[in-house]
Amino acid sequence: MKDKTFLMIPGPTPVPERVLLEIAKHPMGHRSGEFSKILESVYSDLKHIFQTSNDVLMYTASGTGAMDAAISNLVNPGDKVLSLVIGNFGQRWAKIAAAYGADVEVIEVEAGKAIAPQVLKDRLEKDTNKEIKIVTLTQNETSTGVTNDVKTLVSYIKEHGALSIVDGVTSIGAMECKMDEWGIDVLISGSQKGFMIPPGLSFLAASERAWAVHKECKRPDFYFNWSTNKKSVLENSTAFTPAVNLICGLKVALEMMKEEGLDNIIARHTKIAKALRKALKAINLQLFVEDEAIASTSITSVLPPEGVSVPDIRKVLKNDYDIVVANGQNKLKDKIFRMGTLGFVSERDAITAVGALEATLHKLGHKFELGKGVATLITELNK
């Protein structure tokens, strides 16, 4: 059946009908008083979701645009940047920093693992001359479904004196992330994840410490320049022509998030993700991230059963049930598939996805007790 596609991927994520209808309206002038009022509401609500008193800058760009903005407004050539890498997007921080002339050092662990806080603490304690200026890290690694203990890692970075830059693309609006309380210096995210709107907007918030370092940046980016964009935020405007309709949709999405409540949103993501993983194990599937303590509430990565390929699983799910799950990335391509439980996802969606996955695996010859995954999921969701 066509036109019933359901995205069970880490992003883009499903978009609520209320948001779609708002985006579909005729564009308004981006310098109009009407749009200024929308921006005022959006800027205020973004601070609530980021859990910060700092202004949140908004760019017409993907999440990588916000990553670029974070680095380009802080780094001078030769600055020492330490990148904590647990997957593809952690590595992206290192690549961006290197592109701006930073002296980049990488602490990397194998895919499926998180950074041990003690490893970071030991490295920072060895930096007695305080050469490390910035530490980049990922809260939720989209490519693997691993979460870092950002709260602890950031506390060690702050104690050292370096700035912390955190990728919250698939964690903001899905899992606990308290920018001000935890002392995060720069936090970024993107629209097509927990914010429940299509791709095209990215967000960045910076602490007073980060703003002080920004003022010493010799060649900050033009389009992503923090100072230019903050001036517009204070005026309830934008520095350049924005994605007007996406911002209108974002206003509605943020209102929906406030209605549900941030604690409830986090609880929903946690409940569905944990129930999904138990359901997958019940049908004899192995999870890529075996340690539940570091397993994401946004993304679950799954190993295909013996004799069944990832491309075949994805093909049957899409062609027969119009459900899309994601492949692995880079070295993990065709070795894992990733199921998103991020954003506008409900218990009904999880039940549908597990039922379709059972039917898919049954067709492909995987041996398991038919119906056990759905039964396990329903049981876990009703605890």
N, C-alpha and C positions, 0 to 999 in steps of 0.2 A: 504494500500500500504506500502510495506516494504522499508527500506533503505532511507527513507525521514524524519527521526526523526529530530524534531526541539526542542531544549532545551529552554524552556521559564522559566528557574529556576535561582536562584541567583548564581549558579555555580555548575559544570563547565558551561561556557557560549559558544556560538557558536564560531568556529574557522574559520578564513578566509582561502580560498583555497590556497592563496599564502603562508600562514604560514604552512598549512598542507603539501604542496609539499616540503617545506624547511626541515621540521621535518623528512620527509620520506627518505631523502638522507642518503647515507652510512655515519656512524660516522667518524669524523676526530680525530686525536690525540689531547688530551686535553692539551698537553704540546707543541704543534706545533706552529710555527710562524703564521700560517694561523688562528688558533683558537684564538691566542693572539690578533690579529687585530679585530676579531669579539667581543671579550670581551672589548676591548678599546672603540668600538662604543657603545656597550650595557651599559657599566658603565657611559659613558657620557650622553646617552639618558635617563637613569634612573634618573639622577640628574635633568634633565629638567622636567620630569613628576612629580617627587616629589617636584619640585620647591624649590630646595635647592642647596647650594654650598657645602654641606657635601657629602662625599663619601657614596654611597649606597652599602651595603653589600648584597650579593646574596647567598642564601642557597639552596641546593637540599633538599627541605622539603616543607610541606604544610604551609599554613598561620600560623597554630598553632606552627610550628617550629620557625617562626620569633617571635611569642609571647614568646615562651620559651627562645629564645635568648635575648630578651629584658630584661626579669626578671633575668635570670641566670647571666647576666653580670653586674648587678647593685646591687642586693640585698644581704645583709649579714643577717644571722640569727638574728631575733629580730628587724630588721628594720621595721618601721611603714609604711604600704602601705594602701592608701585609694582607694578603687575601686568603681567607679561609674557604677552602673548596670542598664541597661534598657532592658536586655534580656539575652539569652543564652550565647552569646559571651562576653558580659560584665562580666558575672559570671565566665567565663573561666579565665579571668585575675586574679580574686581573688583566684581561685583554683591553678593556677600556682604559684602565690606568696606564698600561704600557703605551697605548696610543697617544696619551697626553704627556709622555716623557717621564713617567714615574719610574723609580727604581723598585720593581715589584718582587716581593718574596711570596712564595706560596706554601701554605700548609694544606696538604691534600690527603684525604682518606679515600679508601675504596668505595665505590658506589654501593649504596645501601647502608652506609655507616654515617654517624654524626661526628662532629668535632668534640673530642673529650676536653672539657673545660680546663683540666689540669695541664694539657699540652699547650694551650694558649697561655696560661698563667706562667708556665716555665719559660716560654719564649720571651714573653714581655719582661720577665724579671731579669733575663740576660741582657736586655736592651738598656744597660745602665746609663748610656749617653742620650737616651730618649731620641734616638734617630727615627724610630717609627712614628710617622705623623698620622697615618690613617690605617684603620683595620676595616676591611670589607667582609661582610658575612651575609648568609642567607638564612632567613627564619624557616622557610618551607621550600625545600628543593623540588621544584616542579618536575624535574626529569626522573626522579626516583621515588618521591613520596616520603622523604626523610625530613624531620624537623630538628633544628639545632636548639639547644638550651640558651636562647638569646639573652634571657634575663641574667644568667650567670656570666656568660661570655662578655656581655656589655659591662658588667660590674668590674671585671678585670681590666678591660680596656680603659674605662674611666679612671680606675686607680692608677694605671700607668701614665695617663695624660694624653693618650692619642684620641683621635676622633673615631667614633663608630659609625659606619654606614651600613644600614640594614636593608636588604631586599625583602619587602613585605608583600610582593606581588600576589602570591597565592595564600597569604595568611591574614592580611587585613580584612576584616569583615567575615572571618571564618574561624579564627582561633585567637586566643588571648595575646594581645600585643599592646603593652602600655608604654607609649613613647616617653612621656614625662616621668612617670613613676620609675621606670627602669633606667632612665638616663640615656636613651638613644639619641645620638646627635643628628643623624640624617636618616629618615625613613621614607621609602618610596613604595608606590603601588600602581596598579593599572585598572582600567575600567571594566575589562571583560572577564573579571574573576568574581570576587565576592561582591562587587558593586552592581552586578546584574544588568549591565548594559553592554552594547557591542564594543568591539575594540575601537580605539581612537583617542582616548584620554589617558593621561598618566598624572600622578600626584607626587609631590615632594614636600616634606616638612623638615625644617632645620632648627636646631637649638641655638641659643645665644652664643655658645662656644663655637659652633660651626659658622655662624654669621661673622664672628670675629676673624676666623681663618679666611673666610670668603673675601673679606676686605683686603687681605694681603695677596690674593690671587692676581698674578700679573696679566693673564690673558683669559679672562672668563669668556665662555661661549656667548655669542651674540643673541641667538634665538632663545637659548635656555638660561640666559643671565638672571641670576636670582634677584639682583637689585631692581632690574627693569620690571620683572614680573611681580615682585612684591609691591612696588609702587602702584601697579594696577589693581592688585588685590585690595589694598587699602582704599581704593577709589571705587570698589565694586565694579571693576572693569577687567579687560584683558589687554595685554601688551600688543597682541597681534590678532588677526582674524581667527576666532576660535571655531570649533565644531559646535555651532549653535544648537543644532537639534539634539546632539548627544548630551549637551549640558542640560537642556530642558528635560530630557529623559532621566538624567542623573538626579535632578531635583526630585522627581517622583520616586526613583529608586531609594534615595536617601530618606525620604519620608516614610517609605515602607520599612526600611531598616529601623528607623526610630520607633515605628509602631510596634514592631516585633520585639525590640529591645536587644541591645548588644549581647547581654548575658544569655538571652534565649537563643540568639543566632548561633553563638558559640556552642551552646548545649545541643542544638539541633545538628550542627555539623559533626560534633563528637559522637552523638548517639547513632547517626546513620552510618558513619564511617566504621565504627567499631562493630556494628551489627553486620555490615557488608563483609568485613573481613572474616567474621565467624562463619558466615554463610558460604564464603568461598572455600574455606577450609573444610566445611562439611561436605562439599562435593569433590573432595580430593585434589584441590588446587593448592599449590605452594605460593606463599607470599614472598615477594622480593625482600621486603623489610620484615624480618622475623621478630625484631624487638619491638613490642607494642609501645614501650616507653618513648621511642623516637619515631613512631609511625604517625604519618600525617592524618589530619582530619579532613583534608581537602582532596587528597589523591591517594589511591591504593594501587601499587604496582604488583602485577601477578605474573608468575612464570607459567608458560603453556604446559599442559600435561604431555607426557611422553607420546610421541607419534602424532601430535597435533601442532600445527604451526600457528604463529601469531597472525600472519597474513590471512590464513584461512578463517580463524576465529573472527577477525575484524570484517572479513568479506561476508560471511554468513550473517553476522549480526546486522550489518548494514543492508544487505540485499533482501534478507528475509524478514527482518524485524524493524528496519529503519532506525537502529540504535548505533551510535558512533562511539567507539572507544579509541583511545590513542595508542599509537605504537611507541616503542622505546625510542630514545634519541641517541645519535652517534653510535658508540660501541654497543649500546643496548637495543639498537634497532632490530626488530624481529626476535628479540630474546625475552622481552616482557611486553605486556600490554597494560595500559594505565586507565583506571576508571576514576573519573572525577565525581566527587560529592561536594561540589563547591557552588556557592551562590544560591540561585533559585531552584533548589533541589529539595524534594520532600520524601517522606516515607513511601508514598505511592510510587515515586520514580525508582527508588531502590528496589521495591518489590518487582516492578516491571522489568528492570534491568537484569536482576538475578534470574527471573523466570525465563527471559529471552536467552540469557547466557546458558542456562541449563539446556534449553532446547537446542541451542547451537552446538554445544559440546556433545549432546546425545547424537545429533546428526553426524558429527565428525568422529564418532566412535569412542569417545572417552567413557570409561567405566566408573559409574557412581550410582548411588541410590537416587533415582529420579524423584524430584520434589523435595529432597532433604535440604537443599540450599534455601529454597523459599520458606520452608517450615522453620528452619533455624533463624532466618532473618526475621520472620514475623514474631517468633518467640522473643528474640532479643529486643526488638522494637517495642514490645509490650511489657518489658520488665520495669 
